[in-house]
Amino acid sequence: MTEEAVVDVARIIVLLAICAVAYVAGELLAKRHVPRLPIYLAVGALAGLVISSAREGADVAFPAVSAVALGVIGFVAGSHLVWPAIRPLLRPIALQVVGMSLAVPLFTSAIVIYVLRDQPTSVTVSAALLTGTIMLALSPPEAIAVISESRASGPFTRLVLGATVVMDVVVVVGFSVALTAANALLGGGGSVASLVGGISVGLLLSVTAGLVVGGFLIVVVRRTESFAVAAVLIVAASAASVWIAVLAVRWAVEKLDVHAEVESLLVAMIAGVLVANTSAEKPFSEILERIAPPVYVVFFTLTGLGLHLDALLAAAVPAALLWVVRGGGLWVGSRAAVSIAGQSDEVKKVAWRAFVPQAGIALALAATVAETYPKFGATLATVVIGTVVLNEAVGPFFLKSALESVGETASTEEMLH
């Protein structure tokens, strides 16, 4: 075995050991009513600070492992979206999405415009548009994991999950629009026609890929009696959703000359929805319930290892300010939405908390801003990343408290057994 191979094996062992520590810590603190997700993130973040090899190992392992894990998480999300249960909530979900889509960008853009008031108008407006869109991003993985861990169920839980999933699509589309507008303001390229074409092709390819993966999952669930075999095939389907998404993007460029975004998470969620609305729903949910917990441990511990704590510390004050402003936008948008929808007083009070979590896609969009606009993007991305890290750390607590307040979580005794 070569020296490089020995190093890789050592890194994998270190990562597995950190995941084991995260799991044990999560189980111990769960008995004290602490959500497991922040514990996994915290253990990963602390390990990344003190063990350099762990951080290096995470940089190597995370892209592949997280992509497959996200696929499984996407299946879990889709499995919750059963049409008979979601249909009565279409109006509340739509109102929630609209409320957040109006209030959050309005609040966060206003603070950016004020802070950058001395900059050229084109830079100020571009930064405001991009920041407002990124702050809309939620975290389907965190929402799904908290709901799964809490064994939450009920109309509010379905409302939260449905709005979170829809918002993921809204953010991808909205960021493309904001990027095109910023390019126009700053004298860059891009046209409305290419924007509409890219979005349309991306969504069409995502749906097609989701149906293909979903069809495979239906066959797996219906014809596989062994749990172990079914679990392996479901993980393989998750990996396939990533591979198909990459192929779809490449095909769109080569055959249609269109740059299309095809998210593997969206592909997996569509596949999960397809399976959930067939006769394979129950066995599929039962299999996912058994394989999801270890996936959460690995995914969120590795996420913790990759957290940008340096960005949070470097931009602590502006990031905290942006966090407060975003929270205000969530409160206003959610309050208006659930009031119009005729929800209960308790839901009106706590709905905004359910949408505090942020994660992966927001970090990716911030990195895109930094790369695309080197003059102001790096500073802006640092502040945005700091806010996202803060939301990623505290978001699970807010979401769990909202679910508990409306009485849709399992008892502590049920969750520990």
C-alpha positions in Angstrom: 0.0 0.0 0.0 1.4 3.4 -1.0 2.0 6.2 1.5 -0.9 8.2 -0.1 -3.3 5.3 0.3 -2.3 4.9 4.0 -3.0 8.6 4.6 -6.4 8.3 2.9 -7.3 5.3 5.1 -6.2 7.1 8.2 -8.4 10.1 7.2 -11.4 7.8 6.7 -10.8 6.2 10.1 -10.6 9.7 11.7 -13.8 10.7 10.0 -15.6 7.6 11.1 -14.4 8.1 14.7 -15.7 11.7 14.7 -19.1 10.5 13.3 -19.2 7.9 16.1 -18.5 10.6 18.7 -21.2 12.8 17.2 -23.7 9.9 17.3 -23.0 9.1 21.0 -23.1 12.8 22.0 -26.4 13.2 20.1 -28.0 10.2 21.8 -26.9 11.4 25.3 -28.1 14.9 24.8 -31.3 13.8 23.2 -32.3 12.5 26.6 -32.1 16.1 27.8 -34.4 17.3 25.1 -31.5 18.7 22.9 -32.0 18.2 19.1 -29.4 15.8 17.6 -28.7 17.9 14.5 -26.9 20.8 16.3 -24.9 18.3 18.2 -23.7 16.6 15.1 -22.8 20.0 13.6 -21.0 21.1 16.8 -19.0 17.9 17.1 -17.9 18.2 13.4 -17.1 21.9 13.8 -15.0 21.4 16.9 -13.2 18.4 15.4 -12.4 20.5 12.3 -10.8 23.2 14.5 -8.5 20.8 16.4 -7.8 18.0 13.9 -6.4 19.3 10.7 -6.5 15.8 9.1 -10.2 15.6 9.7 -10.8 18.9 7.9 -8.7 17.7 5.0 -10.5 14.4 5.0 -13.8 16.1 5.0 -12.8 18.3 2.0 -12.0 15.1 0.1 -15.0 13.0 1.2 -17.7 15.6 1.6 -18.6 16.3 -2.1 -19.3 12.6 -2.9 -20.7 11.5 0.5 -22.9 14.6 0.9 -24.4 14.3 -2.6 -25.5 10.7 -2.0 -26.7 11.5 1.5 -28.7 14.5 0.1 -30.4 12.1 -2.3 -31.6 9.9 0.6 -32.7 13.0 2.4 -34.6 14.1 -0.7 -36.3 10.7 -0.8 -37.4 11.2 2.8 -38.8 14.7 1.9 -40.8 13.3 -1.0 -42.1 10.4 1.0 -43.9 13.0 3.3 -45.6 14.7 0.4 -48.6 12.3 -0.1 -51.2 14.1 -2.3 -54.3 13.4 -0.1 -52.6 15.0 2.9 -51.0 17.8 1.0 -54.0 18.8 -1.2 -55.9 20.6 1.6 -52.7 22.6 2.4 -52.0 23.9 -1.1 -53.4 27.3 -0.4 -51.5 27.7 3.0 -48.3 26.5 1.4 -48.6 28.9 -1.5 -49.4 31.8 0.8 -46.4 30.9 3.0 -44.1 30.8 0.0 -45.4 34.1 -1.3 -45.2 35.8 2.1 -41.6 34.8 2.7 -40.7 35.6 -1.0 -41.9 39.2 -0.5 -41.0 40.0 3.1 -37.5 38.5 3.4 -35.9 40.0 0.3 -37.6 43.4 1.1 -36.2 43.5 4.6 -32.7 42.2 3.8 -32.3 44.2 0.6 -33.3 47.4 2.6 -30.5 46.9 5.1 -28.0 46.2 2.3 -29.0 49.3 0.5 -28.6 51.3 3.7 -25.2 49.9 4.5 -23.9 50.3 0.9 -25.5 53.7 0.4 -22.1 55.3 -0.4 -21.4 52.8 -3.2 -22.3 53.3 -6.9 -26.1 52.6 -7.4 -25.4 49.7 -9.7 -23.3 47.9 -7.0 -25.8 48.7 -4.2 -28.8 47.4 -6.1 -27.0 44.3 -7.4 -25.8 43.4 -3.9 -29.3 44.0 -2.5 -30.9 41.8 -5.1 -28.4 38.9 -4.6 -28.5 39.1 -0.8 -32.3 39.2 -0.7 -32.5 36.1 -2.9 -29.9 34.1 -0.9 -31.5 34.9 2.4 -34.7 33.3 1.1 -32.9 29.9 0.9 -34.1 27.4 3.5 -32.7 24.0 4.4 -34.7 20.9 3.3 -32.1 18.6 4.8 -32.3 20.2 8.3 -36.1 20.5 8.1 -36.5 16.9 7.1 -34.0 15.6 9.7 -35.7 17.6 12.6 -39.1 16.4 11.6 -37.9 12.8 11.3 -36.0 13.0 14.6 -39.0 14.6 16.4 -41.4 12.1 14.7 -43.5 15.1 14.0 -46.7 14.8 12.0 -49.8 16.9 11.4 -51.0 19.7 9.2 -48.4 22.3 10.4 -45.6 19.8 9.8 -46.8 19.2 6.3 -47.1 22.9 5.8 -43.5 23.4 6.9 -42.2 20.6 4.7 -44.2 21.6 1.7 -43.2 25.2 1.8 -39.6 24.3 2.4 -39.5 22.1 -0.6 -41.2 24.6 -2.9 -39.0 27.4 -1.6 -35.9 25.4 -2.8 -37.2 25.7 -6.4 -38.2 29.3 -5.9 -34.6 30.2 -4.7 -32.9 28.5 -7.7 -35.2 30.4 -10.1 -35.0 33.6 -8.2 -31.2 33.6 -8.0 -30.9 33.0 -11.7 -33.1 36.1 -12.2 -31.1 38.2 -9.7 -27.8 37.1 -11.3 -29.1 38.2 -14.7 -30.3 41.5 -13.4 -27.0 42.1 -11.6 -25.1 41.4 -14.8 -27.2 43.9 -16.7 -26.7 46.6 -14.0 -23.0 46.0 -13.9 -22.6 45.8 -17.7 -22.3 42.1 -18.0 -23.9 39.6 -20.4 -27.0 37.6 -20.2 -30.4 37.9 -21.7 -34.0 37.3 -20.6 -34.5 34.7 -23.3 -31.5 32.6 -22.2 -32.6 32.9 -18.6 -36.1 31.7 -19.3 -34.7 28.9 -21.5 -32.3 27.7 -18.9 -34.9 27.7 -16.1 -37.5 25.9 -18.2 -35.0 23.2 -19.5 -33.6 22.7 -16.0 -37.0 22.2 -14.4 -38.1 19.9 -17.3 -35.0 17.8 -17.0 -35.3 17.6 -13.2 -38.9 16.3 -13.4 -37.9 13.8 -16.1 -34.9 12.5 -14.1 -37.1 12.4 -10.9 -39.6 10.2 -12.7 -36.9 7.9 -13.9 -35.4 7.4 -10.5 -38.8 7.2 -8.9 -39.8 4.4 -11.3 -36.7 2.5 -10.3 -37.5 2.9 -6.6 -41.0 1.6 -7.1 -39.7 -1.6 -8.7 -37.1 -1.9 -5.8 -39.7 -1.5 -3.1 -42.3 -3.8 -4.6 -40.0 -6.6 -5.6 -37.3 -6.6 -2.9 -38.2 -8.5 0.2 -34.8 -8.2 2.0 -34.3 -4.9 3.9 -30.6 -5.0 3.4 -30.9 -5.3 -0.4 -33.5 -2.7 -0.6 -31.5 -0.3 1.5 -28.4 -0.8 -0.7 -30.5 -0.2 -3.9 -32.1 2.9 -2.5 -28.6 4.4 -1.7 -27.6 3.3 -5.2 -30.7 5.2 -6.6 -29.5 8.2 -4.6 -26.1 8.1 -6.3 -27.8 7.6 -9.6 -29.9 10.8 -9.1 -26.6 12.7 -8.8 -25.1 11.0 -11.9 -28.3 11.7 -13.9 -28.3 15.4 -12.8 -24.8 15.8 -14.0 -25.5 14.1 -17.3 -28.6 16.2 -17.8 -26.7 19.4 -17.4 -24.0 18.2 -19.8 -26.7 17.1 -22.3 -28.4 20.5 -22.2 -25.2 22.3 -23.0 -24.1 20.0 -25.8 -27.4 19.3 -27.5 -29.4 22.5 -26.7 -26.6 25.0 -26.1 -28.5 26.0 -22.9 -27.0 26.3 -19.4 -29.5 24.5 -17.1 -29.4 24.0 -13.4 -30.5 20.4 -12.5 -30.3 19.9 -8.7 -29.9 16.3 -7.6 -31.8 17.1 -4.4 -34.8 18.2 -6.5 -34.5 15.1 -8.6 -34.6 12.9 -5.5 -37.5 14.8 -4.0 -39.6 14.3 -7.2 -38.7 10.6 -7.1 -39.8 10.4 -3.5 -43.1 12.1 -4.2 -43.7 9.6 -7.0 -43.1 6.6 -4.8 -45.1 8.1 -1.9 -48.2 8.4 -4.1 -48.3 4.8 -5.2 -49.0 1.5 -3.4 -45.3 1.3 -2.5 -45.7 4.2 0.0 -45.7 2.3 3.3 -42.8 0.0 2.7 -40.8 2.8 1.2 -41.4 5.0 4.3 -40.5 2.1 6.6 -37.2 1.5 4.8 -36.3 5.2 4.9 -37.1 5.4 8.6 -34.4 2.8 9.3 -31.7 4.1 7.0 -32.2 7.9 7.5 -30.7 8.2 11.1 -27.1 7.1 10.2 -27.3 9.2 7.0 -28.1 12.2 9.2 -25.2 11.5 11.5 -22.7 11.3 8.6 -24.1 14.2 6.6 -24.4 16.7 9.4 -21.1 15.8 11.1 -19.3 16.3 7.8 -21.3 19.5 7.3 -20.0 20.6 10.7 -16.4 19.9 9.6 -16.9 22.2 6.6 -18.6 25.0 8.5 -17.0 28.4 7.8 -16.5 29.4 11.4 -13.8 31.8 10.3 -16.3 33.7 8.2 -18.7 33.8 11.2 -16.0 35.3 13.4 -14.7 37.7 10.7 -18.1 39.2 10.0 -19.9 38.5 13.4 -21.5 42.0 13.8 -22.9 42.5 10.2 -23.8 38.7 10.1 -25.8 39.0 13.3 -27.5 42.2 12.0 -28.5 40.4 8.8 -29.7 37.4 10.9 -32.0 39.7 12.9 -33.3 41.4 9.8 -34.0 38.1 8.0 -35.8 36.8 11.1 -38.0 40.0 11.0 -38.8 39.2 7.4 -39.7 35.6 8.2 -42.0 36.8 11.0 -43.8 39.4 8.9 -44.2 37.1 5.9 -45.2 34.1 7.9 -47.6 36.0 10.1 -49.4 37.5 7.1 -49.5 34.2 5.3 -51.0 32.1 8.1 -53.4 34.9 9.0 -54.8 35.0 5.5 -54.9 31.2 5.5 -57.0 31.2 8.7 -54.5 29.3 10.8 -54.8 29.1 14.6 -53.3 31.7 16.9 -50.6 29.3 18.1 -49.5 28.7 14.5 -49.5 32.5 13.9 -47.1 33.0 16.8 -44.6 30.3 15.9 -44.7 29.7 12.1 -41.7 31.9 11.4 -39.5 29.8 13.6 -39.9 26.8 11.4 -38.1 28.5 8.5 -35.0 29.8 10.3 -32.7 26.9 9.2 -30.4 27.5 6.3 -27.7 25.3 4.8 -26.0 24.1 1.6 -27.7 25.9 -1.2 -27.3 29.3 0.5 -23.5 28.7 0.9 -23.2 27.6 -2.7 -25.0 30.8 -3.9 -22.8 33.0 -1.7 -19.7 31.3 -3.2 -21.1 32.0 -6.7 -21.4 35.7 -5.8 -17.9 35.9 -4.6 -16.5 34.2 -7.7 -18.7 36.2 -10.2 -18.2 39.7 -8.7 -14.6 39.8 -7.2 -14.8 43.6 -6.5 -17.6 43.4 -3.9 -18.7 39.8 -3.9 -16.0 38.5 -1.6 -17.0 40.9 1.3 -20.7 40.3 0.7 -20.2 36.6 0.6 -18.3 36.6 3.9 -21.2 38.4 5.7 -23.8 36.1 4.0 -21.9 33.0 4.9 -21.6 34.1 8.5 -25.4 34.6 8.6 -26.0 31.2 7.0 -23.7 29.4 9.5 -25.6 31.1 12.3 -28.9 29.9 10.9 -27.5 26.4 10.3 -26.5 26.2 14.0 -29.6 27.6 15.7 -32.2 26.7 13.1 -33.0 23.2 14.4 -33.8 24.6 17.8 -36.2 27.1 16.3 -37.9 24.5 14.1 -38.2 22.0 16.9 -39.7 24.6 19.3 -42.3 25.5 16.6 -43.3 21.9 16.1 -43.5 21.4 19.9 -45.6 24.5 20.4 -48.3 23.3 18.0 -48.2 19.8 19.6 -47.1 17.8 16.6 -44.0 16.1 18.0 -43.8 12.7 19.7 -43.2 12.5 23.4 -39.6 12.3 24.7 -40.2 8.6 25.7 -41.4 7.7 22.2 -38.3 9.4 20.6 -35.9 7.5 22.8 -37.3 4.1 21.9 
